Amino acid sequence: MVSSLRPFHLAFPVRDIPEARQFYRDVLGCGIGRSTDTWIDFDFFGHQVVAHRVDGDEWGVPTGDVDGHQVPARHFGVVLDWDDWQTLADKLKAAGISFLIEPYIRFEGQPGEQATMFFTDPSGNALEFKSFKDRSQLFAT
């Protein structure tokens, strides 16, 4: 295991750059880096994610069963501190975000117990934000 976490880089498709900018900046609070008319860099909780404008709807939403929920197989997100996760969940509810999976506690009372929620950005990309009361349980089996 690496002692310090290195930022990851992820690129993903969006329908509209201004729409993506508004969502990731104003709803999720991401900083903005370089951009053009066809792509934009975001500071996604210390990681670099890049939205690339694509034409058409080229991304489906296959799912898999996890803890009795149909979880989007293709998704990304971040593990937040417990209080920050709750603050974000409250902010998203207040903003009228429609959840794919409402905020709840997954694997309650088991190894890896976690708070989780799923929602989509305006282009339909699935996002998961989660938290562990005990972060050492991140890779619990």
C-alpha positions in Angstrom: 0.0 0.0 0.0 1.3 3.5 -0.9 1.7 5.8 2.1 0.5 8.9 0.3 -2.3 9.1 -2.1 -1.4 10.3 -5.6 -4.1 12.3 -7.5 -5.8 10.3 -10.2 -6.7 11.5 -13.7 -10.1 10.6 -15.3 -11.6 11.7 -18.5 -15.3 11.3 -19.2 -17.9 12.3 -21.8 -20.4 15.2 -21.5 -23.0 16.6 -23.8 -22.4 20.3 -23.0 -19.3 22.0 -21.5 -21.2 25.0 -20.0 -23.7 22.6 -18.4 -20.9 20.5 -17.0 -19.0 23.6 -15.7 -22.1 24.8 -13.8 -22.8 21.3 -12.3 -19.3 20.4 -11.2 -18.4 24.0 -10.1 -21.6 25.2 -8.5 -23.2 22.0 -7.3 -20.2 19.9 -6.3 -17.8 22.8 -5.6 -15.0 21.7 -7.9 -12.3 24.2 -8.9 -11.8 24.8 -12.7 -8.5 24.4 -14.5 -7.7 24.7 -18.2 -10.5 24.5 -20.7 -11.5 25.0 -24.3 -14.9 24.8 -26.1 -14.6 21.0 -26.2 -13.1 20.0 -22.8 -12.6 21.3 -19.2 -10.4 20.3 -16.3 -11.9 20.1 -12.8 -10.2 19.8 -9.4 -12.4 16.9 -8.2 -11.5 16.8 -4.5 -7.8 17.0 -5.3 -8.0 14.8 -8.4 -7.9 15.9 -12.0 -11.1 14.9 -14.0 -11.6 16.2 -17.5 -15.0 16.5 -19.1 -14.8 16.1 -22.9 -17.8 17.1 -25.1 -19.0 14.3 -27.3 -21.9 14.2 -29.8 -24.7 11.7 -29.2 -25.5 9.5 -26.3 -22.7 7.0 -26.5 -22.8 5.9 -22.8 -25.3 3.5 -21.5 -25.9 2.6 -17.9 -25.3 -1.1 -17.3 -25.9 -2.0 -13.6 -24.9 -4.7 -11.1 -26.5 -5.8 -7.9 -24.8 -4.5 -4.7 -26.5 -4.7 -1.4 -30.0 -5.0 -3.0 -29.5 -1.9 -5.3 -28.9 -1.7 -9.0 -25.6 0.2 -9.0 -24.4 1.8 -12.2 -21.4 -0.3 -13.3 -19.6 2.7 -14.8 -19.3 5.4 -12.2 -16.8 7.5 -10.3 -16.7 9.6 -7.2 -14.7 10.2 -4.0 -14.5 9.0 -0.4 -15.3 11.9 1.9 -15.0 12.4 5.6 -18.2 11.4 7.4 -19.4 15.0 8.1 -18.5 16.2 4.6 -20.5 13.4 3.1 -23.6 14.3 5.1 -23.1 18.0 4.2 -22.9 17.1 0.5 -26.0 14.8 0.8 -28.0 17.7 2.4 -26.7 20.1 -0.3 -27.7 17.8 -3.1 -31.2 17.2 -1.7 -31.7 21.0 -1.3 -30.6 21.5 -4.9 -33.3 19.0 -6.0 -30.8 16.5 -7.4 -32.6 13.2 -8.3 -30.7 10.3 -6.8 -30.2 7.0 -8.5 -29.7 5.6 -5.0 -30.7 7.8 -2.1 -28.1 8.4 0.6 -28.0 5.5 3.0 -25.7 3.3 5.1 -24.5 0.2 3.2 -23.2 -3.0 4.8 -24.5 -1.8 8.2 -22.9 -3.6 11.1 -20.5 -5.5 8.7 -16.9 -4.9 7.7 -16.7 -2.0 5.3 -19.8 -0.3 6.6 -20.2 2.9 4.6 -22.5 5.8 3.8 -23.1 6.0 0.0 -25.3 7.8 -2.6 -25.5 7.7 -6.3 -26.7 10.4 -8.7 -25.9 11.6 -12.2 -24.4 14.7 -13.7 -26.5 16.6 -16.4 -25.0 14.3 -19.1 -26.0 11.1 -17.3 -22.6 10.2 -15.9 -23.1 8.2 -12.7 -21.3 9.5 -9.5 -20.9 7.8 -6.2 -19.9 9.6 -3.0 -19.2 7.5 0.0 -17.8 7.7 3.5 -16.5 5.4 6.2 -16.8 6.2 9.9 -13.6 4.1 10.1 -11.5 4.9 7.0 -9.3 1.8 7.7 -12.3 -0.2 6.5 -12.0 1.1 3.0 -10.7 -2.2 1.7 -12.3 -4.5 4.3 -13.5 -7.9 3.2 
